[in-house]
Amino acid sequence: MQPAILTQAPRCQAKTLAGTLCQAPAVSGRRRCRMHGRTNPGPPIGNRNAWKHGARSAEKRALLATIRELDRF
């Protein structure tokens, strides 16, 4: 038997694969439960961790275009 506070809590509004709504209690102040609430905010703003090398950067392309243009003469 669940405590009354859990039975009266708002329910998660996420849709399951079966097409029904999730029956877990929502996190306080949110519309989703802890499993559907996306606690991870995503990558940091201005993520430089994805930068592997400068081979395709705009600066490198501009430099190569200049070199190609000068090499034509």
C-alpha positions in Angstrom: 0.0 0.0 0.0 1.4 3.4 -1.0 1.4 6.5 1.1 -1.4 9.0 0.3 1.2 11.6 -0.8 2.4 9.3 -3.6 -1.1 8.4 -4.8 -2.0 12.1 -5.0 1.2 13.2 -6.8 0.9 14.3 -10.4 1.9 11.6 -12.9 4.5 11.7 -15.6 3.1 12.8 -18.9 5.7 11.0 -21.1 4.4 8.5 -23.7 5.7 5.0 -23.5 6.4 2.7 -26.4 3.0 1.1 -25.9 1.4 4.5 -26.4 0.2 4.9 -22.9 1.3 7.5 -20.4 4.0 6.7 -17.8 2.5 6.0 -14.4 5.5 7.1 -12.3 5.1 10.2 -10.1 6.5 13.4 -11.6 9.5 15.1 -10.1 8.3 18.0 -7.9 8.0 21.2 -10.0 8.2 19.3 -13.3 5.9 17.4 -15.7 8.1 14.3 -16.1 9.4 11.5 -13.8 13.0 11.0 -12.9 13.4 8.5 -15.8 11.9 10.8 -18.5 12.9 14.2 -17.1 16.2 14.5 -18.9 18.4 15.5 -16.0 21.3 15.9 -18.3 21.2 19.4 -19.8 23.2 18.4 -22.8 26.7 19.4 -24.0 28.3 22.5 -22.5 27.7 25.7 -24.5 30.6 26.4 -26.8 31.8 22.8 -26.5 35.4 22.6 -27.5 35.7 18.9 -26.7 34.4 18.0 -30.1 37.3 19.9 -31.8 39.6 17.2 -33.0 41.9 19.1 -35.5 41.8 22.1 -37.7 41.8 20.3 -41.0 38.4 21.5 -42.0 38.2 24.8 -40.2 37.3 28.0 -42.0 40.7 29.5 -41.4 42.4 26.4 -42.9 40.1 26.5 -45.9 40.8 30.2 -46.5 44.5 29.6 -46.2 44.5 26.7 -48.7 42.4 28.8 -51.1 44.9 31.6 -50.9 47.8 29.2 -51.5 46.1 27.6 -54.5 45.4 31.1 -55.9 49.0 32.1 -55.5 50.2 28.8 -56.9 48.4 29.5 -60.2 50.9 32.2 -61.2 
